[in-house]
Amino acid sequence: MTDGAGRGVRRTGEDRVVTLPNALSVFRILLVPVFLILLVQGQDLLALATLAFSGVTDLLDGWIARRFDQMTKLGRQLDPAADRLYILAALIGLAARGLIPWWLLIVVFARDLLLVGLAVVLHRSGTGVLPVIRVGKWGTALLFIGLPVLMLGQAFPAVAMIATPLGWVSVIAGATLYWWAGILYLLQTVRISGDARSKQRERARSDGSPSTGRLDSDATSDTLDGEEVDGG
């Protein structure tokens, strides 16, 4: 099956919305409020169990998507969105109990707001999306390790002397890499947007037509054929 632009079956398949992996990703997101409520109430063991179940679900939906060719554009957006929501929920819950400072939540949340702003800039200029930066994935992974380890220290006081410092090291390192990736994304956005505008002006001069505010996607397809910015 193809559409008017001549896109094939595979492209149409990636545009699907209703798939089992996507349903599992939505289910993960729906569990975020449950996780947050349990954490705020001090039910650390149940909160950890919910987080672990979400992690297993994440692995399962990824395996199903690859195994049965159900990878979709929506799925590539839902997974990182769920990851960010769990990180923010963990930060909110721990900060509400006074276990971590509020500034840490603000630091991480500000970086996510930066990425949203960059995505808006790229969309409005017609330059597509940025390729994923690996250091961002490392930062996300460290946050995903460190926050549950801090929760583990609360759930099991016997291991708190080990879990708490290890958790803090992982969280601080993760937040640092998280922002490092954010700065790299900012620099990429400035460079790519500038290059694309230069190409657009050159094209406008060559064909004698005025330059528009929105960039032609063909002018940037060679540099922006990457994945969505997913916090990684």
C-alpha positions as CSV (number, residue, x, y, z in Angstrom):
1,M,0.0,0.0,0.0
2,T,1.3,3.4,-1.0
3,D,0.2,7.0,-0.5
4,G,0.2,9.9,-3.0
5,A,3.8,10.6,-2.3
6,G,4.8,7.1,-3.4
7,R,5.7,5.9,0.1
8,G,5.8,2.1,0.4
9,V,4.4,-0.4,2.8
10,R,7.2,0.0,5.3
11,R,6.7,3.7,5.6
12,T,3.0,3.2,6.1
13,G,3.8,0.5,8.7
14,E,5.9,3.0,10.7
15,D,3.0,5.4,10.7
16,R,0.8,2.9,12.6
17,V,-0.6,3.9,15.9
18,V,-2.4,0.9,17.2
19,T,0.3,-1.8,17.9
20,L,1.0,-4.0,20.9
21,P,4.3,-2.3,21.7
22,N,2.6,1.1,21.6
23,A,-0.1,-0.2,23.9
24,L,2.5,-1.4,26.3
25,S,4.3,2.0,26.2
26,V,1.0,3.7,27.0
27,F,0.5,1.3,29.9
28,R,3.9,2.3,31.2
29,I,2.9,5.9,31.1
30,L,-0.3,5.2,32.9
31,L,1.6,3.6,35.7
32,V,3.6,6.8,36.4
33,P,0.9,8.4,38.7
34,V,0.7,5.1,40.6
35,F,4.5,5.1,41.0
36,L,4.5,8.7,42.2
37,I,1.7,8.2,44.7
38,L,3.4,5.2,46.2
39,L,6.7,7.1,46.4
40,V,5.2,10.2,48.0
41,Q,3.4,8.0,50.6
42,G,6.7,6.3,51.5
43,Q,5.7,2.9,50.0
44,D,9.2,2.5,48.7
45,L,9.1,-1.2,48.2
46,L,5.9,-1.1,46.2
47,A,7.2,1.9,44.2
48,L,10.3,0.0,43.4
49,A,8.2,-3.0,42.3
50,T,6.1,-0.7,40.0
51,L,9.3,0.7,38.5
52,A,10.8,-2.7,38.0
53,F,7.5,-3.9,36.3
54,S,7.6,-0.8,34.1
55,G,11.2,-1.7,33.1
56,V,10.3,-5.3,32.2
57,T,7.4,-3.9,30.1
58,D,9.8,-1.6,28.4
59,L,12.1,-4.5,27.5
60,L,9.1,-6.5,26.3
61,D,7.6,-3.9,24.0
62,G,11.0,-3.3,22.5
63,W,11.5,-7.0,21.8
64,I,8.0,-7.4,20.3
65,A,8.6,-4.3,18.1
66,R,11.8,-5.7,16.7
67,R,10.8,-9.3,16.5
68,F,7.4,-8.7,14.8
69,D,8.4,-5.7,12.8
70,Q,6.1,-3.3,14.7
71,M,8.5,-0.4,15.2
72,T,6.7,2.9,14.7
73,K,7.4,6.6,14.8
74,L,4.9,6.9,17.7
75,G,6.7,4.1,19.6
76,R,10.1,6.0,19.2
77,Q,8.4,9.0,20.9
78,L,6.5,7.1,23.6
79,D,9.5,5.2,25.0
80,P,11.7,8.2,25.8
81,A,8.6,10.2,27.0
82,A,7.9,7.4,29.5
83,D,11.5,7.4,30.6
84,R,11.5,11.1,31.3
85,L,8.2,10.9,33.2
86,Y,9.5,8.2,35.5
87,I,12.7,10.2,36.2
88,L,10.6,13.3,36.9
89,A,8.2,11.4,39.1
90,A,11.1,9.9,41.1
91,L,12.6,13.3,41.5
92,I,9.3,14.9,42.6
93,G,8.5,12.0,45.0
94,L,11.9,12.1,46.7
95,A,12.0,15.9,46.8
96,A,8.6,16.0,48.4
97,R,9.8,13.8,51.2
98,G,12.9,15.9,51.7
99,L,15.3,13.1,50.5
100,I,16.8,15.1,47.7
101,P,16.9,18.9,47.2
102,W,14.4,20.6,45.0
103,W,17.2,22.2,42.9
104,L,18.0,18.8,41.5
105,L,14.5,18.4,40.2
106,I,14.7,21.9,38.7
107,V,18.1,21.2,37.0
108,V,16.8,18.0,35.3
109,F,13.4,19.5,34.4
110,A,15.1,22.6,32.9
111,R,17.2,20.5,30.6
112,D,14.0,18.7,29.3
113,L,12.4,22.2,28.8
114,L,15.5,23.1,26.8
115,L,15.0,20.1,24.5
116,V,11.4,21.0,24.0
117,G,12.4,24.5,23.0
118,L,15.0,23.2,20.5
119,A,12.4,20.8,19.0
120,V,10.1,23.7,18.5
121,V,12.9,25.8,16.8
122,L,13.8,22.9,14.5
123,H,10.1,22.2,13.6
124,R,9.4,25.8,12.8
125,S,12.5,26.1,10.7
126,G,11.6,22.9,8.8
127,T,14.9,21.2,9.7
128,G,13.5,18.0,11.1
129,V,15.0,16.3,14.2
130,L,18.4,15.9,15.7
131,P,20.3,12.7,15.9
132,V,20.6,11.1,19.3
133,I,23.7,12.0,21.3
134,R,25.1,9.0,23.2
135,V,26.2,10.9,26.2
136,G,22.6,11.8,26.8
137,K,21.7,8.1,26.9
138,W,24.5,7.6,29.5
139,G,23.1,10.4,31.6
140,T,19.6,9.0,31.4
141,A,20.9,5.5,32.3
142,L,22.7,6.9,35.4
143,L,19.6,8.7,36.6
144,F,17.6,5.5,36.1
145,I,20.2,3.6,38.2
146,G,20.8,6.2,40.9
147,L,17.2,7.2,41.7
148,P,16.1,3.6,42.4
149,V,19.2,3.0,44.4
150,L,18.3,5.9,46.6
151,M,14.8,4.4,47.0
152,L,16.4,1.1,47.8
153,G,18.3,2.7,50.7
154,Q,14.9,4.0,52.0
155,A,13.1,0.7,51.6
156,F,15.9,-1.3,53.2
157,P,17.7,0.7,55.9
158,A,20.3,-2.1,56.3
159,V,21.8,-1.3,52.9
160,A,21.4,2.5,53.2
161,M,25.0,3.1,54.2
162,I,26.0,1.7,50.8
163,A,23.0,2.5,48.6
164,T,22.7,6.2,49.5
165,P,26.3,7.3,48.5
166,L,26.2,5.1,45.5
167,G,22.9,6.5,44.5
168,W,24.0,10.0,44.9
169,V,27.2,9.5,42.8
170,S,25.1,8.0,40.0
171,V,22.4,10.8,40.2
172,I,25.0,13.6,40.2
173,A,26.9,12.0,37.4
174,G,23.7,11.4,35.4
175,A,22.5,15.0,35.9
176,T,25.9,16.3,34.7
177,L,25.8,14.1,31.5
178,Y,22.2,15.0,31.0
179,W,23.0,18.7,30.8
180,W,26.2,18.1,28.8
181,A,24.0,16.4,26.2
182,G,21.6,19.3,26.4
183,I,24.4,21.8,25.6
184,L,25.6,19.6,22.7
185,Y,22.0,19.6,21.4
186,L,21.9,23.3,21.6
187,L,25.1,23.7,19.7
188,Q,23.9,21.3,17.0
189,T,20.7,23.2,16.7
190,V,22.5,26.5,16.2
191,R,24.9,24.9,13.6
192,I,22.2,23.0,11.7
193,S,19.8,25.9,11.6
194,G,22.5,28.2,10.4
195,D,23.7,25.9,7.7
196,A,20.1,25.3,6.5
197,R,19.4,29.0,6.3
198,S,22.5,29.5,4.3
199,K,21.5,26.8,1.8
200,Q,18.0,28.3,1.6
201,R,19.4,31.8,0.8
202,E,21.7,30.4,-1.8
203,R,18.8,28.5,-3.4
204,A,16.7,31.6,-3.3
205,R,19.4,33.7,-5.0
206,S,20.0,31.0,-7.7
207,D,16.3,30.8,-8.7
208,G,15.5,34.4,-8.1
209,S,12.7,33.6,-5.6
210,P,12.5,35.3,-2.2
211,S,13.6,33.3,0.8
212,T,10.8,32.1,3.1
213,G,10.8,31.9,6.8
214,R,10.4,28.1,6.7
215,L,13.3,26.1,5.4
216,D,12.9,23.5,2.6
217,S,13.2,20.0,4.1
218,D,15.2,18.8,1.1
219,A,18.0,21.3,1.9
220,T,18.7,19.5,5.2
221,S,17.7,15.9,4.6
222,D,21.4,14.9,4.3
223,T,22.2,16.1,7.8
224,L,19.0,15.5,9.7
225,D,18.2,11.9,8.8
226,G,18.5,10.8,12.4
227,E,16.3,9.6,15.3
228,E,14.1,11.7,17.6
229,V,15.8,13.6,20.4
230,D,14.9,11.2,23.2
231,G,16.9,12.5,26.1
232,G,19.7,10.2,25.0
